[in-house]
Structures are given as C-alpha cells and as structure tokens.
Amino acid sequence: NENTKNLINYELLKKMKNNCIIINAARGGIINEIDLDKALKENLIFGAGLDVFEVEPPILENPLLNNKKVFLSPHTAAFTEECMTRMGIETVQNIINFFENKIEKSMIVKL
C-alpha cells in the first residue's frame, strides 16, 4: 500500500552495513527494486533474497533477475494440503503446456 511502497530505498540502503543481506518474503513494492539493484552494484550491501516483486511475475527487464548478488525463490504464501495439490496440478499443466507450445514465452524466466 502507499504506506509501505518503497519503504526501503537507496537512502536507507546507504545506511546499512556493507555485509547486510536484505530479505523480502512479504510483499513486492516494499523495497524499491531499482534502488536495491544500484546498492548491490555499488557494494553498499552484500546481497538480497527475494520471493516477491513489485510486478508479478517479474518482467524480464527487471535488473534484479540478472544480478548475481540476488537469490530468487518462488513465493510460497501458503502450504495447506489444498494449496499444495493445486500447485502440483498447475505445475504439471504448465509442463504439458510448454511441450505443446501453449505457454506464452514471456512467462518463462531465463536465468
């Protein structure tokens, strides 16, 4: 929301220790992604772990996708039995769609 958007920005990142590793597993948009990429490239902080982005799924032009100091993982908001079953079915369907050329190429993240 507007109260937390860009809560962590370049000015705040400059104040952190250079061995800091920032992790966002909450909501996208809390960390200004452009500022985070800049801070990492300038060695102001050591690294970042993200499983959320301001734009979901992240656009291929997002510089954090290619930043070697960023560890990316899928966002796992819920691990209920129903959710795990649904995720498994969706994963299998995505694999089938990929091999049948039915998946939109922009949905595939190349690292």
C-alpha distances in whole Angstrom, upper triangle without the diagonal:
4,5,6,6,10,10,13,15,19,20,19,20,24,24,24,27,29,29,25,24,20,19,15,16,12,10,10,8,9,12,13,16,18,18,19,22,23,23,25,27,28,29,27,25,27,25,22,21,18,18,15,14,11,14,15,18,18,20,24,23,21,23,22,24,27,26,29,27,24,25,23,23,22,19,20,18,21,25,26,30,28,26,28,31,28,27,31,32,29,30,34,33,31,34,36,35,35,38,39,37,35,31,30,30,27,26,28,27,30,30
4,6,5,9,9,13,14,18,18,17,19,22,23,23,27,28,29,26,25,21,20,17,18,15,12,12,10,10,12,13,16,18,17,19,21,23,23,25,27,28,28,26,25,28,26,23,23,20,20,17,16,13,15,18,21,20,22,25,24,21,23,22,25,28,27,30,28,25,26,25,25,24,22,24,22,25,28,30,33,32,29,32,34,32,31,34,35,32,33,37,36,34,37,39,37,37,41,42,39,37,34,32,32,29,28,30,29,31,31
4,6,9,8,11,13,17,17,16,18,21,21,21,25,27,28,24,23,20,19,16,18,14,12,13,11,9,12,13,17,19,18,19,22,23,22,24,27,27,28,25,24,27,25,22,22,20,21,18,17,15,18,20,23,22,24,27,26,23,25,23,26,29,27,30,28,25,26,25,25,25,22,24,21,25,28,30,33,33,30,32,35,33,31,35,36,34,35,38,38,36,39,41,39,39,43,44,42,40,36,34,35,31,30,32,30,33,32
4,6,5,9,11,15,15,14,15,19,19,19,22,24,24,21,20,16,15,13,14,11,9,10,8,6,9,10,14,16,15,15,19,20,19,21,24,24,25,22,21,23,21,18,18,16,17,14,14,12,15,17,20,19,21,24,24,20,22,20,22,25,24,26,24,21,22,21,22,22,19,21,19,22,26,28,31,31,28,30,32,30,29,32,34,31,32,36,35,33,36,39,37,37,40,41,39,37,34,32,32,29,27,29,27,30,29
4,5,8,10,13,14,14,15,18,19,19,22,23,24,21,20,16,16,13,15,12,9,8,5,5,7,8,11,13,13,14,16,18,18,20,22,23,23,21,20,23,21,18,18,16,16,13,12,9,12,15,18,17,18,21,20,17,19,18,20,23,22,25,23,20,21,20,21,21,18,21,20,23,26,29,32,31,28,30,33,30,29,32,33,30,31,35,34,32,34,37,35,35,38,39,37,35,32,30,30,26,25,27,25,27,27
4,5,6,9,11,10,11,14,15,16,19,20,21,18,17,14,14,12,15,13,11,9,6,5,5,5,8,10,9,10,13,14,14,16,19,19,20,18,17,20,18,16,16,15,16,13,12,10,13,16,18,16,18,20,19,16,16,15,18,21,19,22,20,18,20,19,21,21,19,22,21,25,28,31,34,33,30,31,34,32,30,33,35,32,32,36,35,33,35,38,36,35,39,40,38,36,32,30,30,26,25,27,24,26,25
4,6,10,10,9,11,14,14,14,18,19,20,17,16,13,13,12,14,12,11,11,8,5,6,7,11,13,11,12,15,16,15,17,20,20,20,17,16,19,18,16,17,15,17,15,14,12,16,18,21,19,21,23,22,19,19,18,21,23,21,23,21,19,20,20,21,22,20,22,21,25,28,30,34,33,30,32,35,33,31,34,36,33,33,37,37,35,37,40,38,37,41,42,40,39,35,33,33,29,28,29,27,29,27
4,7,8,6,7,10,11,11,14,15,17,13,13,10,11,10,14,13,12,11,9,6,5,6,9,11,9,8,12,13,11,13,16,16,16,14,13,15,14,12,14,13,16,14,13,13,16,19,21,18,20,22,21,17,17,15,19,20,18,20,17,16,18,18,20,21,19,22,21,25,28,31,34,34,31,32,35,33,31,34,36,33,33,37,37,34,36,39,38,37,40,42,40,38,35,33,32,28,28,28,25,27,25
4,6,5,6,9,10,11,15,15,17,14,14,12,14,13,17,16,15,13,10,9,6,5,8,9,6,7,10,10,9,12,14,14,15,12,12,15,15,13,16,15,18,16,14,13,17,20,21,19,20,22,20,16,16,15,18,20,17,20,17,16,19,19,22,23,22,25,24,28,31,34,37,37,33,34,37,36,33,36,38,35,34,38,38,35,37,40,39,37,41,42,40,39,35,33,32,28,28,28,26,27,25
4,5,5,6,9,10,13,13,16,14,14,13,15,15,19,19,18,16,14,12,9,8,9,9,5,7,9,8,7,10,12,11,12,10,11,14,14,14,17,17,20,18,17,16,19,22,23,20,21,22,20,17,15,15,18,19,16,19,16,16,19,20,23,25,24,27,27,31,34,37,40,40,36,37,40,38,36,38,40,37,36,40,40,37,39,42,40,39,42,44,41,40,37,34,33,29,29,30,26,27,25
4,6,5,7,9,13,14,17,15,16,14,17,18,21,21,20,19,16,14,12,11,13,12,9,10,13,11,10,13,15,13,14,11,12,16,17,16,19,20,23,21,20,19,22,25,27,24,25,26,23,20,19,18,22,23,20,22,19,19,22,23,26,28,27,30,29,33,36,39,42,42,39,39,43,41,38,41,43,40,40,43,43,41,42,46,44,42,46,47,45,44,40,38,36,33,33,33,30,31,29
4,5,5,7,11,12,15,12,13,12,14,15,18,18,18,17,15,12,10,11,13,13,10,10,13,12,10,13,15,14,14,11,11,14,15,14,17,18,21,20,19,18,22,24,26,23,25,26,24,21,20,18,22,23,20,21,18,18,21,22,24,26,25,27,27,30,33,36,39,40,36,37,40,39,36,39,41,39,38,42,42,39,41,44,43,41,45,47,44,43,40,38,36,33,32,33,30,31,28
4,5,5,9,9,12,9,11,9,13,14,17,18,18,17,15,13,10,10,11,12,8,7,11,10,7,9,12,11,10,7,7,11,11,11,15,16,19,18,17,18,21,23,24,22,23,24,22,19,17,15,19,20,16,18,15,15,17,19,22,24,23,26,26,30,32,35,38,39,35,36,39,38,35,38,40,37,36,40,40,37,39,42,41,39,43,45,42,42,38,36,34,31,31,30,27,28,25
4,6,8,9,12,11,13,13,16,17,21,22,22,20,18,16,13,13,14,14,10,10,12,10,7,10,12,10,10,6,8,12,13,14,18,19,22,22,21,21,24,27,28,25,26,26,24,21,19,18,22,22,18,19,16,17,20,22,25,27,27,30,30,33,36,39,42,43,39,39,43,42,39,41,43,41,40,43,44,41,42,46,44,42,45,48,45,45,41,39,37,34,34,33,30,30,28
4,7,9,12,10,13,13,16,18,21,22,22,22,20,17,15,15,17,17,13,13,15,14,11,13,15,13,12,8,9,13,15,16,19,20,24,23,23,23,26,28,30,27,29,29,27,24,22,21,24,24,21,22,18,19,22,24,26,29,28,30,30,33,36,39,42,43,39,40,43,42,39,42,45,42,41,45,45,43,44,47,46,44,48,50,48,47,43,41,40,36,36,36,32,33,30
4,6,8,7,9,10,13,15,19,20,21,20,19,16,14,15,16,17,13,12,15,14,10,12,14,13,11,7,7,10,12,13,16,18,21,21,21,22,25,27,28,26,28,28,27,23,21,19,22,23,19,19,16,17,19,21,23,26,25,27,28,31,33,36,39,40,37,37,41,40,37,39,42,40,38,42,43,40,41,45,44,42,45,48,46,45,41,40,38,35,34,34,30,31,28
4,5,5,9,11,14,17,21,22,23,23,22,19,17,18,19,19,16,14,16,15,11,12,15,13,10,7,6,8,11,13,16,19,22,23,23,25,28,29,30,28,29,29,28,25,22,20,23,23,19,19,15,17,19,22,24,27,27,29,29,32,34,37,40,42,38,38,42,41,38,40,43,41,39,43,44,41,42,46,45,43,46,49,47,46,43,41,39,36,36,35,31,31,28
4,5,9,11,15,18,21,23,24,23,22,20,17,18,18,18,15,13,14,13,10,9,12,10,7,5,4,6,9,12,15,18,22,23,23,24,27,29,29,26,28,28,26,23,20,18,21,20,17,16,13,15,17,20,23,26,26,29,30,33,34,38,40,42,38,38,41,41,37,39,42,40,38,41,43,40,41,44,44,41,44,47,45,45,41,39,37,35,34,33,29,29,26
4,7,10,13,17,19,22,23,23,23,21,18,19,19,19,17,14,15,15,12,11,13,13,9,8,6,5,8,11,14,17,20,22,23,25,27,28,29,26,28,28,27,24,21,18,21,20,17,15,12,14,15,19,21,24,25,27,28,31,32,35,38,39,36,36,39,39,36,37,40,38,36,40,41,38,39,43,42,40,43,45,44,44,40,39,37,34,33,32,28,28,25
4,6,10,13,16,18,20,19,19,17,15,16,16,17,15,12,14,15,11,10,14,13,10,8,5,5,7,8,11,14,18,19,20,22,24,25,26,24,26,26,25,22,20,17,19,20,16,15,12,12,14,17,19,22,22,24,25,28,29,32,35,37,33,33,37,36,33,35,38,36,34,38,39,36,37,41,40,38,41,44,42,42,38,37,35,33,31,30,27,27,24
4,7,10,13,15,17,17,18,15,13,15,14,16,15,11,13,14,11,10,13,14,11,10,7,6,5,5,7,11,14,16,17,19,22,22,23,21,23,23,23,19,18,14,16,17,14,13,9,9,10,13,15,18,18,20,21,24,26,29,32,33,30,29,33,32,29,31,34,32,30,34,35,33,33,37,37,35,38,40,39,38,35,34,32,29,28,27,24,24,21
4,7,10,12,13,13,14,12,9,12,12,14,13,9,12,14,11,10,14,15,13,11,8,8,7,5,6,8,12,13,14,16,19,19,20,18,21,22,21,18,16,13,16,17,14,14,11,9,10,12,14,16,16,18,19,22,24,27,30,31,28,28,31,30,27,30,32,30,29,33,34,31,32,36,35,34,37,39,37,37,33,32,30,28,26,26,22,23,21
4,6,9,11,11,13,11,10,13,12,15,14,11,13,16,14,13,17,18,16,15,12,11,9,6,5,6,9,10,12,14,17,17,18,17,20,21,21,17,17,13,15,17,15,15,12,10,9,10,11,13,12,14,15,18,20,23,26,27,24,24,27,27,24,26,29,27,26,29,31,28,29,33,32,31,34,36,35,34,30,30,29,26,24,24,21,22,20
4,6,7,8,10,8,8,11,11,15,14,11,14,17,15,15,18,20,19,17,14,15,12,8,6,5,7,7,9,11,14,14,15,14,18,19,20,16,16,13,15,17,16,17,14,11,11,10,11,12,10,12,13,16,18,22,25,25,22,22,26,25,22,25,27,25,24,28,29,26,28,31,31,30,33,35,33,32,28,27,27,24,22,22,20,21,20
4,6,8,11,10,11,14,14,18,18,15,17,20,19,18,21,23,22,21,18,18,14,11,8,6,5,6,9,12,14,13,15,15,18,20,21,17,18,15,16,19,18,19,16,13,12,10,9,10,7,9,9,12,15,18,21,21,18,19,22,21,19,21,24,22,21,25,26,24,26,29,29,28,31,33,32,30,27,26,26,24,21,21,19,21,20
4,7,10,8,10,14,14,18,18,16,18,21,20,20,23,25,24,22,20,20,17,14,11,9,8,7,10,11,14,13,15,15,19,21,22,19,20,17,18,21,20,22,19,16,15,14,13,12,9,10,9,12,15,18,21,22,18,20,23,22,20,23,25,23,23,27,27,25,28,31,30,29,33,34,33,31,28,27,27,25,22,23,21,24,23
4,6,6,9,12,12,16,16,15,17,20,20,20,23,25,24,23,20,21,18,14,13,10,9,6,7,8,10,10,13,13,16,19,20,16,18,16,17,20,20,22,20,16,16,14,13,12,9,12,10,14,17,20,23,22,19,21,24,22,20,23,25,22,23,26,26,25,27,30,29,28,32,33,32,30,26,25,25,22,20,22,20,23,22
4,6,7,9,9,13,14,13,15,17,18,18,20,22,22,21,19,20,17,14,12,9,8,5,4,4,7,8,10,10,13,16,16,13,15,13,14,18,17,20,18,15,15,13,13,12,10,13,13,16,20,22,25,24,21,22,25,23,21,24,25,23,23,26,26,24,26,29,28,27,31,32,30,28,25,23,23,20,18,19,18,20,20
4,5,6,8,11,12,11,14,16,16,17,20,21,22,20,19,20,18,14,14,11,12,8,6,4,8,10,13,12,14,17,16,13,15,13,15,18,18,21,19,16,17,15,16,16,14,17,16,20,23,26,29,28,25,26,29,26,24,28,29,26,26,30,29,27,29,32,30,30,33,34,32,31,27,25,25,21,20,22,20,22,22
4,7,9,12,11,11,14,16,15,17,19,20,21,18,17,19,16,13,13,11,12,10,9,8,12,14,16,15,17,20,19,16,17,15,17,20,19,21,19,16,17,16,17,17,15,17,16,20,23,26,29,29,25,27,30,28,26,29,31,28,28,32,32,29,32,35,33,32,36,37,35,34,30,28,28,25,23,25,22,25,24
4,6,9,8,7,10,12,12,13,16,17,17,15,14,15,13,11,11,10,12,10,9,8,12,14,16,14,16,18,17,13,14,12,15,17,15,18,15,13,15,14,16,17,15,18,18,22,25,28,31,31,27,28,31,29,27,30,32,29,28,32,32,30,32,35,33,32,36,37,35,34,30,28,27,24,23,24,21,23,21
4,6,5,6,9,10,11,12,14,15,16,15,14,16,15,12,14,12,14,12,10,8,12,14,16,14,15,17,15,12,12,11,14,16,15,18,16,14,16,16,18,19,18,21,21,25,28,31,34,33,30,31,34,31,29,32,33,30,30,34,33,30,33,36,34,32,36,37,35,34,30,28,27,23,23,24,21,22,21
4,5,5,6,9,10,11,12,14,15,14,14,15,13,11,12,10,13,11,8,8,10,13,14,11,12,13,12,8,8,7,11,12,11,14,13,11,14,13,16,17,17,20,21,24,27,30,33,32,29,29,32,30,27,30,32,28,28,31,31,28,30,33,31,29,33,34,32,31,27,25,24,20,20,20,17,19,18
4,5,5,6,9,10,11,12,14,14,14,16,14,13,15,14,16,14,11,11,13,16,16,13,13,14,11,8,8,8,12,13,11,15,14,13,16,16,19,20,20,24,24,28,31,34,36,36,32,33,35,33,30,33,35,31,30,34,34,30,32,35,33,31,34,36,33,32,29,26,25,21,21,22,19,20,18
4,5,5,6,9,10,10,12,11,11,14,13,12,15,14,17,16,13,13,15,18,19,16,17,17,15,12,11,10,14,15,13,16,14,13,17,17,20,22,21,25,25,29,32,35,38,37,34,34,37,35,32,35,37,34,33,36,36,33,35,38,36,34,38,39,37,36,32,30,28,25,25,25,22,23,21
4,5,5,6,9,10,10,9,9,11,9,8,11,11,14,13,12,12,15,17,18,15,16,17,15,11,10,8,12,13,10,13,11,10,13,14,17,19,19,22,23,27,29,32,35,35,31,32,35,33,30,32,35,32,30,34,34,31,33,36,34,32,36,38,35,35,31,29,27,24,24,23,20,21,19
4,6,5,6,9,10,10,10,11,10,9,12,12,15,15,13,14,15,17,18,14,15,14,12,9,7,6,10,10,7,10,9,9,12,13,17,19,20,23,24,28,30,34,36,36,32,32,35,34,30,32,34,31,30,33,34,30,31,35,33,31,34,36,33,33,29,27,25,22,22,22,18,18,16
4,5,5,6,9,9,10,12,12,12,15,16,19,18,16,16,18,21,21,18,18,17,15,12,9,10,13,13,10,13,11,12,16,17,21,23,23,27,28,32,34,37,40,40,36,36,39,37,34,36,38,35,34,37,37,34,35,38,37,34,37,39,37,36,33,30,28,25,26,25,22,21,19
4,6,5,6,5,6,9,9,10,14,15,19,18,17,17,20,22,23,19,20,20,18,15,12,11,15,14,11,13,11,12,15,17,20,23,23,26,27,31,33,36,39,40,36,36,39,38,34,37,39,36,34,38,38,35,36,40,38,36,39,41,39,39,35,33,31,28,28,27,23,23,21
4,5,5,6,6,7,7,8,12,13,17,17,16,18,20,22,22,18,19,19,17,14,11,9,13,12,8,9,7,9,12,15,18,21,22,25,26,30,31,35,38,38,34,34,37,36,33,35,37,34,32,36,36,33,34,37,36,34,37,39,37,37,33,31,29,26,26,25,21,21,18
4,5,8,9,9,10,12,15,16,20,20,19,20,21,23,23,20,20,19,16,14,11,10,13,11,8,10,8,11,14,17,20,23,24,28,29,33,34,38,40,41,37,37,40,38,35,37,39,36,34,37,38,34,35,38,37,34,37,39,37,37,34,31,29,26,27,25,22,21,18
4,5,8,10,11,13,17,19,22,22,21,22,24,26,26,23,23,22,20,17,14,14,17,15,12,13,11,14,17,20,23,26,27,30,32,35,37,40,43,43,40,39,43,41,38,40,42,39,37,41,41,38,38,42,41,38,41,43,41,41,37,35,32,30,30,29,25,25,22
4,5,6,9,12,15,18,21,22,21,23,25,27,27,23,24,23,21,19,15,14,17,16,12,12,10,12,16,19,22,25,26,29,30,34,35,39,41,42,39,38,41,40,37,39,41,39,37,40,41,38,38,42,41,38,41,43,41,41,38,36,33,31,31,29,26,25,22
4,7,9,12,15,17,21,21,21,22,24,26,27,24,25,24,22,20,17,15,19,18,14,15,12,14,17,19,23,26,26,29,30,33,35,38,41,42,38,38,41,40,37,39,42,39,37,41,42,39,39,43,42,40,43,45,43,43,39,37,35,32,32,31,27,27,24
4,6,8,12,14,18,19,19,20,23,25,25,22,24,23,22,19,16,14,17,17,13,13,9,11,14,17,19,23,23,25,27,30,31,35,38,39,35,35,38,37,34,36,39,36,35,38,39,36,37,41,40,38,40,43,41,41,37,35,33,31,30,29,25,25,22
4,7,11,14,17,19,19,21,24,25,25,22,24,23,22,19,16,14,16,15,12,11,7,9,11,15,18,21,22,24,26,29,30,34,36,37,34,33,37,36,33,34,37,35,33,36,38,35,35,39,38,36,39,41,39,40,36,35,32,30,29,28,24,24,20
4,7,10,14,15,16,18,20,21,21,19,20,20,19,16,14,11,13,13,9,9,5,6,8,11,14,17,18,21,23,26,27,31,33,34,31,30,33,32,29,31,34,31,29,33,34,31,31,35,35,32,35,38,36,36,32,31,29,27,26,24,21,20,17
4,6,10,12,12,15,17,18,18,16,18,18,18,14,13,9,11,12,10,10,6,5,6,8,11,14,15,17,19,22,24,27,30,31,27,27,30,29,26,28,30,28,26,30,31,28,29,33,32,30,33,36,34,33,30,29,27,24,23,22,19,19,16
4,7,9,11,14,16,16,16,15,17,18,18,15,14,10,11,13,11,11,9,6,5,6,8,11,11,14,16,19,20,24,26,27,23,23,26,26,22,24,27,25,23,27,28,25,26,30,29,28,31,33,32,31,27,27,25,23,21,20,17,18,15
4,6,8,11,13,12,13,11,14,15,16,13,13,9,10,13,12,13,11,7,6,5,6,8,8,11,13,16,18,22,24,25,21,21,24,23,20,22,25,22,21,24,25,23,24,28,27,25,29,31,29,28,25,24,23,20,18,18,15,16,15
4,7,11,12,10,10,10,14,15,17,14,15,11,11,15,14,15,14,10,9,6,5,5,5,8,10,13,15,18,21,21,17,17,21,19,16,19,21,19,18,21,22,20,21,25,24,23,26,28,27,26,22,22,21,19,16,16,14,16,15
4,7,8,7,9,9,12,14,16,12,14,11,12,15,15,17,16,12,11,9,8,8,6,10,10,14,16,19,22,22,18,19,22,20,17,20,22,19,19,22,23,20,22,26,24,24,27,29,27,26,22,21,21,18,16,16,14,17,16
4,5,6,7,6,9,12,13,9,12,10,10,14,14,17,16,12,13,10,11,10,9,13,14,17,20,23,25,25,21,22,24,22,19,22,24,21,20,24,24,21,23,26,25,24,27,29,27,25,21,20,19,16,15,16,14,16,16
4,6,9,7,10,13,13,10,13,12,13,16,16,19,18,15,16,14,15,14,13,16,16,19,22,25,28,27,23,24,27,24,22,25,26,23,23,27,26,23,26,28,26,26,29,30,28,26,23,21,20,17,16,18,16,19,19
4,6,5,7,11,11,9,13,12,12,16,17,20,20,17,17,14,15,14,13,16,16,20,23,25,27,26,22,23,25,23,20,23,24,21,21,24,23,20,23,26,23,23,26,27,25,23,19,17,17,13,13,15,14,17,17
3,5,8,11,13,11,14,13,13,16,18,20,20,17,17,13,13,11,10,13,14,17,19,22,24,22,19,20,22,19,17,20,20,17,17,21,20,17,20,22,20,20,23,24,22,20,17,15,15,12,10,13,12,15,16
4,6,9,12,10,14,13,11,15,17,19,20,16,16,12,12,10,10,14,15,17,20,22,24,22,19,19,21,18,16,18,19,15,15,19,18,15,17,20,18,17,21,22,20,18,14,13,13,10,8,10,9,13,14
4,6,8,7,10,9,8,12,14,16,17,14,14,11,12,11,12,15,17,20,22,25,27,26,22,22,24,22,19,21,22,19,18,21,21,17,20,22,20,19,23,24,21,20,16,14,13,10,9,10,9,12,12
4,5,6,9,10,9,12,14,17,18,16,16,14,15,15,16,19,20,24,26,28,30,29,25,26,27,24,22,24,24,21,20,23,22,19,21,23,20,19,22,23,20,20,16,13,12,8,9,10,9,11,12
4,5,8,9,7,9,12,15,17,15,16,14,15,15,17,21,23,26,27,30,32,31,27,27,28,26,23,25,25,22,21,23,22,19,20,23,20,18,21,23,20,19,16,13,11,8,9,9,7,8,10
4,6,9,8,9,12,15,17,15,17,15,18,18,19,23,25,28,30,33,35,34,30,30,32,29,26,28,29,25,24,27,26,23,24,26,24,22,25,26,23,23,19,16,14,11,13,13,11,11,12
4,5,6,8,9,13,14,12,14,12,15,16,17,21,22,25,28,31,33,32,28,28,30,28,25,27,28,25,24,27,26,23,24,27,25,23,26,28,25,24,21,18,16,13,14,14,11,12,12
4,5,6,6,10,11,10,13,12,16,17,19,22,24,27,29,33,35,34,30,30,33,31,27,29,31,27,26,29,29,25,26,29,28,25,28,30,27,27,24,21,19,16,17,16,13,13,11
4,5,5,8,9,7,9,9,12,14,16,19,21,25,26,30,32,32,28,28,30,29,25,27,29,26,24,27,28,24,25,29,27,25,28,30,28,27,24,22,20,17,17,16,12,13,11
4,6,8,10,8,9,8,11,13,15,18,21,24,25,29,30,30,26,26,28,26,23,25,26,23,21,24,25,21,22,25,24,21,24,26,24,24,20,19,16,14,14,12,9,9,7
4,6,9,8,10,10,14,16,18,22,24,27,28,32,33,33,30,29,31,30,26,27,29,26,24,27,27,24,24,27,26,23,26,28,26,26,23,21,18,16,16,14,11,9,7
4,5,6,9,10,14,17,19,22,24,27,29,32,34,34,31,30,33,31,28,29,31,28,26,29,30,26,27,30,29,26,29,31,29,30,26,24,22,19,19,18,14,13,10
4,6,8,10,14,17,19,22,25,28,29,32,34,35,31,30,33,32,28,29,31,29,26,29,30,27,27,31,30,27,29,32,30,31,27,26,23,22,21,19,15,14,10
4,7,10,13,17,18,21,24,27,28,31,33,34,31,30,33,32,28,30,32,30,28,31,32,29,29,33,32,29,32,35,33,33,29,28,26,24,23,21,17,17,13
4,6,10,13,15,18,20,23,24,28,30,31,27,26,29,28,25,26,29,26,24,27,29,26,26,30,29,27,29,32,30,30,27,25,23,21,20,19,15,15,12
4,7,10,12,15,18,20,21,25,27,28,24,23,26,25,22,23,26,24,22,25,26,23,24,27,27,25,28,30,29,29,25,25,23,21,19,18,14,14,11
4,7,9,12,15,18,19,22,24,25,21,20,23,22,19,20,23,20,18,22,23,20,21,24,24,22,25,27,26,26,22,21,20,18,16,15,11,12,10
4,6,9,12,14,15,19,20,21,18,16,19,19,15,17,19,17,15,19,20,18,19,22,22,21,23,26,25,24,21,21,20,18,16,14,12,14,12
4,6,9,12,13,16,18,18,14,13,16,15,12,14,16,14,13,16,17,15,17,20,20,19,22,24,23,22,19,19,18,17,14,13,12,14,14
4,6,9,11,14,17,16,13,13,16,15,12,15,17,15,14,18,19,17,19,22,22,21,24,26,25,24,21,21,21,19,16,16,15,17,17
4,6,7,10,13,13,10,10,13,13,10,13,15,14,14,17,19,17,19,22,22,22,25,27,27,25,22,23,23,21,18,18,18,20,20
4,7,10,13,13,9,11,14,13,12,15,17,16,16,20,20,20,22,25,24,25,28,29,29,27,24,24,25,23,20,21,20,23,23
4,6,9,9,7,8,12,11,10,13,15,15,16,19,20,20,22,24,24,25,28,29,30,27,25,26,27,25,22,23,22,25,25
4,6,8,6,6,10,10,10,12,14,15,15,18,19,20,21,24,24,25,28,29,30,28,25,27,28,27,23,24,23,26,26
4,5,5,6,9,10,10,12,14,15,16,18,20,21,22,24,25,27,29,30,31,29,27,28,30,29,25,26,26,29,29
4,5,5,6,9,10,11,12,14,15,17,18,20,21,23,24,26,28,29,30,28,26,28,30,30,26,26,27,30,30
4,5,5,6,9,10,11,12,14,16,17,18,20,21,22,24,26,27,28,26,24,26,28,28,24,25,26,29,30
4,5,5,6,8,10,10,12,14,15,16,18,20,21,22,24,25,26,24,22,24,25,25,21,22,23,26,27
4,5,5,6,9,10,10,12,14,15,17,18,20,21,23,24,25,23,22,24,25,25,21,21,22,25,25
4,5,5,6,9,10,11,12,14,16,17,18,20,22,23,24,22,21,23,25,25,22,22,23,26,27
4,5,5,6,9,10,11,12,14,15,16,18,20,21,22,20,18,20,23,23,19,20,21,24,26
4,5,5,6,9,10,10,12,14,15,16,19,20,21,19,17,19,20,20,16,17,18,21,22
4,5,5,6,9,10,11,12,14,15,17,18,20,18,17,19,21,21,18,18,19,21,23
4,5,5,6,9,10,11,12,14,16,16,18,16,15,18,20,21,17,18,20,23,24
4,6,5,6,9,10,10,12,14,15,16,14,12,15,17,17,14,15,17,20,22
4,5,5,6,9,10,11,13,14,15,14,12,15,16,17,13,13,15,17,19
4,5,5,6,9,10,11,12,14,13,12,16,17,19,15,15,17,19,21
4,5,5,6,8,10,10,12,10,10,13,15,17,14,14,17,19,22
4,5,5,6,9,10,10,9,7,10,12,13,10,10,13,16,18
4,5,5,6,9,10,10,9,12,13,15,12,11,14,15,18
4,5,5,6,9,8,9,13,14,17,14,14,17,18,21
4,6,5,6,5,5,9,11,14,12,12,15,17,20
4,5,5,6,5,8,9,12,10,9,13,14,17
4,5,8,8,12,12,15,14,13,16,16,19
4,5,8,11,12,16,15,14,18,19,22
4,6,8,9,12,12,12,16,17,20
4,7,9,12,11,12,16,18,21
4,6,9,7,8,12,14,18
4,6,6,8,11,13,17
4,5,6,9,10,14
4,5,7,10,13
4,6,10,13
4,6,10
4,6
4
